[in-house]
């Protein structure tokens, strides 16, 4: 077995500390609640392709959706609001967050409100970079004010919905894998006329199109979610910028089960506003990073 194959096997194996260090992780925290227990500015992609994509809405729906991440990235930054709704056969949980993403520095910051019953309570702060996520207030074992640093390959879903929010880079980047797109119509949102598209996307293809560390999370998610053709709705302006995207992911709440009663549906909604307005986001200093011991219990 090659080193790359070994790394791949490790990356798909949930880490012992995951439920605590990423207590907001939907594959852990949300399940606890349900069971009652981001090359390119948007996270990857080719610079040559970016330069070739015009800042205008394509007449072809699939091209318009696929181009949206690169066009949005060239705005420099955007503020965001995010909501995750997780639903199983018997339970429902809602996570909401606000923040923003700096497409130039390729870093974002989100503050997420965690619903009652999750593995942690209150507010979780997340700082995201291509391939890396920092979480604050992510579990009882993490000292107050400290951060946990994770490689997205340590998270079964690649952090696509892990911390109770889909970061703007990943939400947009997933659209690079659009396989189908139909123009639903034109809708006015906050005084802006937007084209509404609906279709399906392939996370593995999105990862390939994104490339680099920004594609790692999408690739992990493509291996974890049980529905390959991910439904989405996207709203784009006349420049082709992404204003809102809704993506629906499905994973098995019971490992290995394909039965409908064991499936968990995650509806991720990301809205972008204030394009070009500065976003405050920075990596936590090394002195504030907490290294969880392998022997520490998640509870």
C-alpha positions as a Markdown table, in Angstrom:
| # | Residue | x | y | z |
|---|---|---|---|---|
| 1 | Unk | 0.0 | 0.0 | 0.0 |
| 2 | Unk | 1.4 | 3.4 | -0.9 |
| 3 | Unk | 1.7 | 6.3 | 1.5 |
| 4 | Unk | -1.0 | 8.1 | -0.4 |
| 5 | Unk | -3.4 | 5.2 | 0.0 |
| 6 | Unk | -2.6 | 5.0 | 3.7 |
| 7 | Unk | -3.4 | 8.7 | 4.0 |
| 8 | Unk | -6.6 | 8.2 | 2.2 |
| 9 | Unk | -7.7 | 5.5 | 4.5 |
| 10 | Unk | -6.8 | 7.6 | 7.6 |
| 11 | Unk | -8.7 | 10.5 | 6.2 |
| 12 | Unk | -11.9 | 8.6 | 6.0 |
| 13 | Unk | -11.6 | 7.2 | 9.5 |
| 14 | Unk | -13.3 | 9.5 | 12.1 |
| 15 | Unk | -10.8 | 10.6 | 14.7 |
| 16 | Unk | -11.3 | 9.6 | 18.3 |
| 17 | Unk | -11.6 | 13.3 | 19.5 |
| 18 | Unk | -13.9 | 14.4 | 16.7 |
| 19 | Unk | -17.1 | 14.6 | 18.7 |
| 20 | Unk | -15.4 | 16.9 | 21.2 |
| 21 | Unk | -12.9 | 18.9 | 19.1 |
| 22 | Unk | -15.5 | 19.5 | 16.5 |
| 23 | Unk | -18.5 | 19.3 | 18.8 |
| 24 | Unk | -20.4 | 21.5 | 16.4 |
| 25 | Unk | -19.7 | 19.0 | 13.6 |
| 26 | Unk | -23.0 | 18.0 | 12.1 |
| 27 | Unk | -21.9 | 14.4 | 11.7 |
| 28 | Unk | -21.5 | 14.4 | 15.5 |
| 29 | Unk | -23.2 | 17.3 | 17.2 |
| 30 | Unk | -26.3 | 17.4 | 15.0 |
| 31 | Unk | -26.6 | 13.6 | 15.2 |
| 32 | Unk | -26.5 | 13.9 | 19.0 |
| 33 | Unk | -29.3 | 16.4 | 18.8 |
| 34 | Unk | -31.3 | 14.4 | 16.3 |
| 35 | Unk | -30.9 | 11.2 | 18.1 |
| 36 | Unk | -31.5 | 12.8 | 21.5 |
| 37 | Unk | -28.1 | 11.8 | 22.7 |
| 38 | Unk | -13.3 | 26.1 | 1.4 |
| 39 | Unk | -5.9 | 27.8 | -6.5 |
| 40 | Unk | -8.9 | 30.3 | -6.7 |
| 41 | Unk | -10.3 | 32.9 | -4.4 |
| 42 | Unk | -13.3 | 30.7 | -3.6 |
| 43 | Unk | -11.2 | 27.9 | -2.3 |
| 44 | Unk | -9.5 | 26.5 | -5.4 |
| 45 | Unk | -9.7 | 26.4 | -9.1 |
| 46 | Unk | -7.5 | 27.4 | -12.0 |
| 47 | Unk | -6.3 | 31.0 | -12.3 |
| 48 | Unk | -6.3 | 30.6 | -16.1 |
| 49 | Unk | -10.0 | 29.5 | -16.0 |
| 50 | Unk | -10.8 | 32.5 | -13.7 |
| 51 | Unk | -9.2 | 34.9 | -16.2 |
| 52 | Unk | -11.3 | 33.3 | -19.0 |
| 53 | Unk | -14.6 | 33.6 | -17.2 |
| 54 | Unk | -16.3 | 37.0 | -18.0 |
| 55 | Unk | -18.0 | 38.9 | -15.2 |
| 56 | Unk | -21.4 | 38.5 | -16.7 |
| 57 | Unk | -24.2 | 36.0 | -16.6 |
| 58 | Unk | -23.9 | 33.3 | -19.2 |
| 59 | Unk | -27.0 | 32.6 | -21.3 |
| 60 | Unk | -26.4 | 28.9 | -20.7 |
| 61 | Unk | -27.8 | 27.9 | -17.3 |
| 62 | Unk | -25.1 | 25.2 | -16.5 |
| 63 | Unk | -22.3 | 27.6 | -17.5 |
| 64 | Unk | -23.8 | 30.4 | -15.5 |
| 65 | Unk | -23.9 | 28.2 | -12.3 |
| 66 | Unk | -20.4 | 26.8 | -12.8 |
| 67 | Unk | -19.0 | 30.3 | -13.4 |
| 68 | Unk | -20.6 | 31.8 | -10.3 |
| 69 | Unk | -17.8 | 30.8 | -7.8 |
| 70 | Unk | -15.0 | 32.5 | -9.9 |
| 71 | Unk | -17.1 | 35.6 | -10.6 |
| 72 | Unk | -18.1 | 35.9 | -7.0 |
| 73 | Unk | -14.5 | 35.4 | -5.9 |
| 74 | Unk | -13.4 | 38.4 | -7.9 |
| 75 | Unk | -15.6 | 40.7 | -5.9 |
| 76 | Unk | -12.8 | 40.6 | -3.2 |
| 77 | Unk | -15.1 | 39.8 | -0.3 |
| 78 | Unk | -18.7 | 39.2 | 0.8 |
| 79 | Unk | -20.7 | 39.1 | 4.0 |
| 80 | Unk | -22.8 | 36.0 | 4.6 |
| 81 | Unk | -25.7 | 34.5 | 6.5 |
| 82 | Unk | -26.0 | 30.8 | 6.8 |
| 83 | Unk | -28.5 | 28.3 | 8.0 |
| 84 | Unk | -28.4 | 24.5 | 8.4 |
| 85 | Unk | -31.5 | 22.5 | 9.0 |
| 86 | Unk | -30.9 | 18.8 | 9.8 |
| 87 | Unk | -33.8 | 16.4 | 9.7 |
| 88 | Unk | -34.0 | 12.7 | 10.6 |
| 89 | Unk | -37.1 | 10.5 | 10.9 |
| 90 | Unk | -37.9 | 11.9 | 14.4 |
| 91 | Unk | -35.7 | 15.0 | 15.1 |
| 92 | Unk | -35.0 | 18.4 | 13.6 |
| 93 | Unk | -32.2 | 20.9 | 14.5 |
| 94 | Unk | -31.5 | 24.4 | 13.1 |
| 95 | Unk | -28.1 | 26.0 | 13.1 |
| 96 | Unk | -27.7 | 29.6 | 12.1 |
| 97 | Unk | -24.6 | 31.8 | 11.6 |
| 98 | Unk | -23.3 | 35.1 | 10.2 |
| 99 | Unk | -19.9 | 36.2 | 9.0 |
| 100 | Unk | -18.0 | 36.7 | 5.8 |
| 101 | Unk | -15.2 | 35.6 | 3.5 |
| 102 | Unk | -12.2 | 37.4 | 2.1 |
| 103 | Unk | -11.6 | 35.9 | -1.3 |
| 104 | Unk | -8.3 | 37.7 | -1.7 |
| 105 | Unk | -6.7 | 36.4 | 1.5 |
| 106 | Unk | -8.8 | 33.2 | 1.2 |
| 107 | Unk | -10.0 | 33.2 | 4.8 |
| 108 | Unk | -13.4 | 33.5 | 6.4 |
| 109 | Unk | -14.9 | 33.8 | 9.8 |
| 110 | Unk | -18.4 | 32.6 | 10.9 |
| 111 | Unk | -20.2 | 32.8 | 14.3 |
| 112 | Unk | -22.7 | 29.9 | 14.6 |
| 113 | Unk | -25.5 | 29.6 | 17.1 |
| 114 | Unk | -25.9 | 26.0 | 18.2 |
| 115 | Unk | -29.4 | 24.6 | 19.0 |
| 116 | Unk | -30.3 | 22.9 | 22.3 |
| 117 | Unk | -29.3 | 19.3 | 22.5 |
| 118 | Unk | -26.1 | 19.5 | 20.5 |
| 119 | Unk | -22.8 | 18.3 | 21.9 |
| 120 | Unk | -21.9 | 21.9 | 22.7 |
| 121 | Unk | -24.0 | 24.9 | 23.5 |
| 122 | Unk | -24.1 | 28.6 | 22.8 |
| 123 | Unk | -22.0 | 30.1 | 20.0 |
| 124 | Unk | -19.2 | 28.5 | 18.0 |
| 125 | Unk | -16.7 | 30.6 | 16.1 |
| 126 | Unk | -15.2 | 29.1 | 13.0 |
| 127 | Unk | -12.2 | 30.4 | 11.0 |
| 128 | Unk | -11.9 | 28.7 | 7.6 |
| 129 | Unk | -9.1 | 28.5 | 5.1 |
| 130 | Unk | -8.7 | 26.2 | 2.1 |
| 131 | Unk | -8.1 | 22.8 | 3.7 |
| 132 | Unk | -8.1 | 24.0 | 7.3 |
| 133 | Unk | -10.7 | 25.0 | 9.9 |
| 134 | Unk | -10.3 | 26.5 | 13.4 |
| 135 | Unk | -13.0 | 26.1 | 15.9 |
| 136 | Unk | -13.5 | 27.9 | 19.2 |
| 137 | Unk | -16.0 | 26.7 | 21.9 |
| 138 | Unk | -16.0 | 23.4 | 20.1 |
| 139 | Unk | -16.3 | 21.1 | 23.1 |
| 140 | Unk | -16.2 | 20.7 | 26.8 |
| 141 | Unk | -12.6 | 19.5 | 26.8 |
| 142 | Unk | -11.3 | 22.7 | 25.1 |
| 143 | Unk | -10.3 | 25.5 | 27.5 |
| 144 | Unk | -12.3 | 28.7 | 27.2 |
| 145 | Unk | -10.9 | 31.0 | 24.5 |
| 146 | Unk | -8.8 | 28.3 | 22.9 |
| 147 | Unk | -9.1 | 27.1 | 19.4 |
| 148 | Unk | -8.9 | 23.6 | 17.8 |
| 149 | Unk | -7.2 | 23.3 | 14.5 |
| 150 | Unk | -8.4 | 20.6 | 12.1 |
| 151 | Unk | -7.4 | 19.5 | 8.6 |
| 152 | Unk | -10.7 | 19.2 | 6.6 |
| 153 | Unk | -9.5 | 15.7 | 5.7 |
| 154 | Unk | -10.0 | 14.8 | 9.4 |
| 155 | Unk | -13.8 | 15.5 | 9.1 |
| 156 | Unk | -15.9 | 12.9 | 7.4 |
| 157 | Unk | -17.8 | 15.6 | 5.4 |
| 158 | Unk | -14.7 | 17.7 | 4.7 |
| 159 | Unk | -16.2 | 20.5 | 6.8 |
| 160 | Unk | -18.9 | 21.2 | 4.2 |
| 161 | Unk | -21.5 | 21.3 | 7.0 |
| 162 | Unk | -19.2 | 20.3 | 9.9 |
| 163 | Unk | -19.4 | 23.3 | 12.2 |
| 164 | Unk | -23.0 | 24.0 | 11.8 |
| 165 | Unk | -22.5 | 26.2 | 8.8 |
| 166 | Unk | -21.3 | 25.9 | 5.2 |
| 167 | Unk | -18.5 | 28.4 | 4.7 |
| 168 | Unk | -19.1 | 30.7 | 1.7 |
| 169 | Unk | -16.1 | 29.3 | -0.3 |
| 170 | Unk | -17.3 | 25.7 | 0.0 |
| 171 | Unk | -21.0 | 26.6 | -0.7 |
| 172 | Unk | -20.0 | 28.4 | -3.9 |
| 173 | Unk | -17.2 | 25.9 | -4.8 |
| 174 | Unk | -19.7 | 23.1 | -4.9 |
| 175 | Unk | -21.5 | 24.7 | -7.8 |
| 176 | Unk | -18.4 | 24.0 | -10.0 |
| 177 | Unk | -19.8 | 20.5 | -10.1 |
| 178 | Unk | -23.2 | 21.5 | -11.5 |
| 179 | Unk | -24.4 | 18.8 | -13.8 |
| 180 | Unk | -27.9 | 20.1 | -14.4 |
| 181 | Unk | -29.4 | 23.6 | -14.3 |
| 182 | Unk | -32.8 | 24.9 | -15.2 |
| 183 | Unk | -33.8 | 28.6 | -15.2 |
| 184 | Unk | -36.7 | 28.7 | -12.8 |
| 185 | Unk | -37.4 | 32.5 | -13.3 |
| 186 | Unk | -36.4 | 35.9 | -12.1 |
| 187 | Unk | -37.0 | 36.9 | -8.5 |
| 188 | Unk | -36.3 | 40.2 | -6.7 |
| 189 | Unk | -34.4 | 39.8 | -3.5 |
| 190 | Unk | -33.5 | 42.9 | -1.4 |
| 191 | Unk | -34.3 | 45.1 | -4.4 |
| 192 | Unk | -32.0 | 43.1 | -6.8 |
| 193 | Unk | -33.3 | 41.1 | -9.7 |
| 194 | Unk | -31.8 | 37.7 | -9.6 |
| 195 | Unk | -32.0 | 34.7 | -11.9 |
| 196 | Unk | -33.1 | 31.5 | -10.0 |
| 197 | Unk | -31.6 | 28.2 | -11.2 |
| 198 | Unk | -32.3 | 24.7 | -10.0 |
| 199 | Unk | -30.5 | 21.5 | -10.7 |
| 200 | Unk | -28.1 | 18.9 | -9.3 |
| 201 | Unk | -24.4 | 18.9 | -8.7 |
| 202 | Unk | -21.7 | 16.3 | -8.2 |
| 203 | Unk | -19.3 | 17.0 | -5.3 |
| 204 | Unk | -16.5 | 14.8 | -6.7 |
| 205 | Unk | -16.6 | 16.8 | -10.0 |
| 206 | Unk | -16.7 | 20.0 | -8.0 |
| 207 | Unk | -13.6 | 18.9 | -6.1 |
| 208 | Unk | -11.7 | 18.2 | -9.4 |
| 209 | Unk | -12.7 | 21.5 | -10.8 |
| 210 | Unk | -11.7 | 23.4 | -7.6 |
| 211 | Unk | -8.4 | 21.6 | -7.1 |
| 212 | Unk | -5.8 | 22.1 | -4.5 |
| 213 | Unk | -6.5 | 22.3 | -0.8 |
| 214 | Unk | -9.8 | 24.0 | -1.5 |
| 215 | Unk | -11.0 | 20.8 | -3.3 |
| 216 | Unk | -10.1 | 18.5 | -0.4 |
| 217 | Unk | -13.2 | 19.2 | 1.6 |
| 218 | Unk | -15.5 | 18.7 | -1.4 |
| 219 | Unk | -13.8 | 15.4 | -2.2 |
| 220 | Unk | -14.3 | 14.1 | 1.4 |
| 221 | Unk | -17.9 | 15.2 | 1.3 |
| 222 | Unk | -18.4 | 13.4 | -2.0 |
| 223 | Unk | -17.3 | 10.2 | -0.3 |
| 224 | Unk | -19.5 | 10.6 | 2.7 |
| 225 | Unk | -22.9 | 11.8 | 1.6 |
| 226 | Unk | -25.1 | 9.1 | 0.3 |
| 227 | Unk | -26.9 | 11.0 | -2.5 |
| 228 | Unk | -24.4 | 11.7 | -5.3 |
| 229 | Unk | -26.6 | 14.0 | -7.3 |
| 230 | Unk | -26.9 | 16.9 | -4.8 |
| 231 | Unk | -30.0 | 19.1 | -5.3 |
| 232 | Unk | -29.4 | 22.8 | -5.3 |
| 233 | Unk | -31.0 | 26.2 | -6.0 |
| 234 | Unk | -28.9 | 29.2 | -6.9 |
| 235 | Unk | -29.7 | 32.9 | -7.3 |
| 236 | Unk | -27.3 | 34.9 | -9.5 |
| 237 | Unk | -27.3 | 38.6 | -10.5 |
| 238 | Unk | -26.7 | 39.9 | -14.0 |
| 239 | Unk | -23.0 | 39.9 | -13.4 |
| 240 | Unk | -23.1 | 36.2 | -12.5 |
| 241 | Unk | -22.4 | 36.7 | -8.8 |
| 242 | Unk | -23.9 | 34.3 | -6.4 |
| 243 | Unk | -26.3 | 35.9 | -3.9 |
| 244 | Unk | -27.9 | 32.8 | -2.5 |
| 245 | Unk | -27.5 | 29.0 | -2.7 |
| 246 | Unk | -29.4 | 26.2 | -1.1 |
| 247 | Unk | -27.9 | 22.7 | -1.2 |
| 248 | Unk | -29.4 | 19.5 | 0.2 |
| 249 | Unk | -27.1 | 16.8 | 1.5 |
| 250 | Unk | -28.0 | 13.3 | 2.8 |
| 251 | Unk | -25.9 | 11.0 | 4.9 |
| 252 | Unk | -26.6 | 7.8 | 6.9 |
| 253 | Unk | -27.4 | 8.4 | 10.5 |
| 254 | Unk | -26.7 | 4.8 | 11.1 |
| 255 | Unk | -23.3 | 3.7 | 9.6 |
| 256 | Unk | -23.7 | 1.7 | 6.5 |
| 257 | Unk | -27.5 | 1.8 | 6.5 |
| 258 | Unk | -29.4 | 2.7 | 3.2 |
| 259 | Unk | -32.8 | 2.6 | 4.8 |
| 260 | Unk | -34.8 | 5.7 | 4.5 |
| 261 | Unk | -35.5 | 5.9 | 8.3 |
| 262 | Unk | -31.8 | 6.0 | 9.0 |
| 263 | Unk | -31.0 | 8.9 | 6.6 |
| 264 | Unk | -30.3 | 12.4 | 7.8 |
| 265 | Unk | -31.1 | 15.3 | 5.4 |
| 266 | Unk | -29.1 | 18.6 | 5.7 |
| 267 | Unk | -30.4 | 21.7 | 4.0 |
| 268 | Unk | -27.7 | 24.3 | 3.8 |
| 269 | Unk | -28.6 | 27.9 | 2.9 |
| 270 | Unk | -25.9 | 30.5 | 2.3 |
| 271 | Unk | -26.8 | 34.1 | 1.4 |
| 272 | Unk | -24.1 | 36.6 | 0.3 |
| 273 | Unk | -24.3 | 40.4 | 0.5 |
| 274 | Unk | -22.1 | 43.5 | 0.7 |
| 275 | Unk | -19.7 | 42.4 | -2.1 |
| 276 | Unk | -16.4 | 44.1 | -1.7 |
| 277 | Unk | -17.0 | 45.3 | 1.9 |
| 278 | Unk | -14.0 | 44.4 | 4.1 |
| 279 | Unk | -14.3 | 41.2 | 6.2 |
| 280 | Unk | -12.4 | 40.8 | 9.5 |
| 281 | Unk | -10.9 | 37.3 | 9.6 |
| 282 | Unk | -7.5 | 36.1 | 10.8 |
| 283 | Unk | -5.9 | 32.9 | 11.8 |
| 284 | Unk | -5.7 | 32.4 | 15.6 |
| 285 | Unk | -2.2 | 32.9 | 17.1 |
| 286 | Unk | -0.3 | 29.7 | 17.7 |
| 287 | Unk | -0.4 | 30.4 | 21.5 |
| 288 | Unk | -4.2 | 30.0 | 21.4 |
| 289 | Unk | -4.3 | 26.7 | 19.6 |
| 290 | Unk | -5.2 | 23.8 | 21.9 |
| 291 | Unk | -3.9 | 20.3 | 21.0 |
| 292 | Unk | -6.3 | 17.7 | 22.3 |
| 293 | Unk | -4.7 | 14.6 | 23.7 |
| 294 | Unk | -5.6 | 11.3 | 22.0 |
| 295 | Unk | -6.7 | 9.8 | 25.3 |
| 296 | Unk | -9.1 | 12.6 | 26.1 |
| 297 | Unk | -12.8 | 11.5 | 26.1 |
| 298 | Unk | -15.2 | 13.5 | 23.9 |
| 299 | Unk | -17.5 | 13.9 | 26.9 |
